[in-house]
Structures are given as structure tokens and as C-alpha cells.
Amino acid sequence: MVDLRPVAYVIGRILIVLAILMLAPAIIDWRAGLENGIAFLQSAALTGVVGGALTLATGNALGRAMDTRQAYLLTAAIWTLVPFFAALPFWIGAPGLSLNNAYFEAVSGITTTGSTVIFGLDALPAGMNLWRGMLNWLGGLGIAFIAMIFLPLMRVGGMQFFRTEGFDTFGKALPRATDIARQLLFVYTLLTMACIATYSAIGMAALDAVVAGFATIATGGFTPTDTSFNKFGPAAEYFGALFMILGSLPYIRYVQLVNGQAMPLWQDSQVRAYLRWLAYAVLSVTAWRVWTTGDALEPTFRQALFNLTSIVSSTGFFSGGFPTWGGFMLVVAFVVGVVGACSGSSAAGLSVFRVQLVIAVLRREIRRIGNPSSVDPIRYAGRPVGEDVLDALILFVSGYILILGLMSVAMTLLGVDTISAIFAVWTSIGNIGYGFGPLVERTGTFIDFPPAGIAIMSLCMILGRLGLLAILVMVLPSFWRR
């Protein structure tokens, strides 16, 4: 049997921190004379009691190292149980969502998806909008920790390629996990502060700058307004695109940068491919739009840059009329959303690293058609890629495509139109947050989806954030046997 005490202890500590953080929006709403502050206090009390009970009951597990199965259970618990407690303010206070919708909103925040079922964000209490931004920020930080430390251990989707002694990732050996976590927190906080300061400098109101800054660096997509970045000027779109790109680069490179190693960032094959592919997408959509409609070049380029960056980085902001451009744009958006950004960041999707390896495998197999007896090992960044990595990669990509198809069919069986169904699953499993289709057009939210469809999207967001198979493996009896 698996010893659940170390997992429960960590979850308990996380819930205590979550309860403490709920006090910040509670104070803001209380000082504004809003009763919504009471909802946060009630949520904090319940979350703190449960977290404290778990911590006290499992305190004897303190200091015990986790094995691989416990790492799987911990990551699954973070993305399934913690959102339930994070959803309490949405359920108890404004806007008074159903438990199903409140859970969806919290899952969307913590997985940094950015989809929402709340219409009327401008009228929400300031504390509630701040809480949504905080969930994005906390989720992005947690994802960065797990992507750098846990996923290589869990061997999810070929991520074991990044697991080497002393966290030596394409460079000199880095400090162990504790030091990496400390430096990651420093970098993440520094990027967030720079983003918020920039947004404030170009004229955003304080709440808008803070919430959008939290969501930008976390590639989360929540804003305190229904119109997303349409509320802000052109400068916000350019700076937003810049910080979304920074937030979707591998955080291990920033940690190396802090340690005085600048070259790994510039030499990273994944980073170069990511920026190159994004440039191709933006330029092609801009040229297509200008050529077919005669729209002015600058606003067309700006909207294409901002929105495609939002999609490929799995952020979820939108601006202008981009969601209605249709045609060629939809094809490009779908493809870049599936590809996603860099492994080791808070962005989601297949990731550039995995797509690069898939392309390399396809090229090898094509060469083997003419020369079946050739020995042609796959290499990435000068290092050989083991067959175990390639097997995990193929399994991940196959699972991604299979789940995307099955969940889309399930959506249509609920009466959802085909376009809305496909893009709802696409945006959920890719943690993109960007909506297309008739059911999204009325409000720009997912509020018009049936309750069962909302539940499916919540499941897809969790599956996408956990690397799909990391949660499915736990249904196997062999997982629970030694």
C-alpha cells in the first residue's frame, strides 16, 4: 500500500497557506464595506481547519522522502482537491455560482487555463477579482515547481529527458530542489513585479494592473473585466505579448541566468523554435488578413501578435475582433494551441520540446524506408534521446489526440454544436482559455454550456495540466501494489 501521510501533510500545508491568502481579498472587500468579505472569512476558516487537521494528523510524516507513486498522488491532489477549497468564495459569496461552476472557475484559475463562467466581471467585488488573479499566480508558480522537479521524476510525456544528477539541464549542475525552488520564486516574483509596474506605467488602474500582471506571468488569462484587453490601449497589447512570451519560456533557464549562466537561454533549441514558430504564425495570419480584407497593417499585426501569443502560451487573453476572423486564422490558432509553448514553464499544450521530438522521429522513420538497416539515433541539443523517452512521448501524444476526440464527441452528445464542442475541449485540455464557437460568442464566456459540459471541461483542464496519463495511471491496480 502507498503511504498517504506525506501527501496529506503537504496538502494540509498548502490548504493552510490558501486560507491565509484568502484574508487579502477579505480585507479589501471589508474595507470597501462589502459583505463579500464575510464569504472569504468563512471560506478561509473552513479551509484552514481542514488544512490544520491534515497537518496535525500526518505530522509524523515530516521529513520523509516521496517515492514516484506519492509524487503522482501529490500532483493529482493539488489539481483536484485544492481547487475545491479555492472555489468556496465563488460558491459562498459573489457571484454565488453553483458548486459545479465554482469548481470550474477555481480549476481554470489554478491550472492557469483562463476560461470563465462568470459574466459581469466588471461588477464583481474587487476582492473577488483579486482572488481570481491570485489563483492564476499561485497556479503558475505551482506548475513551474512541478514541471522542474516532479514531472522529470514521474516520467510524464518524455519529461524524464530533463532528469539528470544535480538538475544538470543542458548546462552546469544546478543546486538541488530547495535552492531551485527558492531561486524560481525569486525569478517568478521579479517578472510579476516588472509586469505589474509596466501595466501601471501605461495607464492601467491598480486592480487591472495587479490581476492582469498575475495572470500574464502565470499564463493564466484572468482579468477583472469582461472585455479582457479591449479595455486597455495598444501599448498594453504589445507589452502583454512580451510578458506572455517571457512567462512561457523554460524557468530553468531563468534559474541558470540567476546563477550567472546566460548562454543556455540563448542556445536552447526549444526557445529558438518557439519564437520562430510564433513569428511564422503571426506573420502568416497578418498577411492573410490584410490581403483578404484590406485592414490596416499595424492594428492587424498587433491583434494577431497579441492573440496568437495568448493562444500559443495558453494564457487566454483576447483583444479586438480577432476571435471572429475565422477561416485561416482558426486553423493557425488551433495548431499553435495544440503545440503550445516551452516545457518547464507554466504554459501547456503538447509543448515545443515534444513536437520537436515527434518531428525528429518522423524524419528518422522516413529515412529508414530507404535504408531499413541504418542506425539513426535521435539527438536533442546534442544529447542522445533514449527509447524510453520516445515511448513516453508517443504515448503522450497519442493520448492527447485520443482524449481530445473522445471528449469532443461527449460534448456533442450533450447537444453542444460541433465547433463549440471541439474548441471547448481544445481550450480545456490545452489549458488555453480562449473560446471559439456559437456558445461562446454571446458572452465571451462558457456560461451557456450545459452543466455536464462544464464538468467535462473541468476534467479536461485537470488532465491537460497533469500531462494526461499522470492521473489515468492511478486507476491501474498495479499502481497501488508495491
Disulfide bonds with the S-S distance in Angstrom:
none
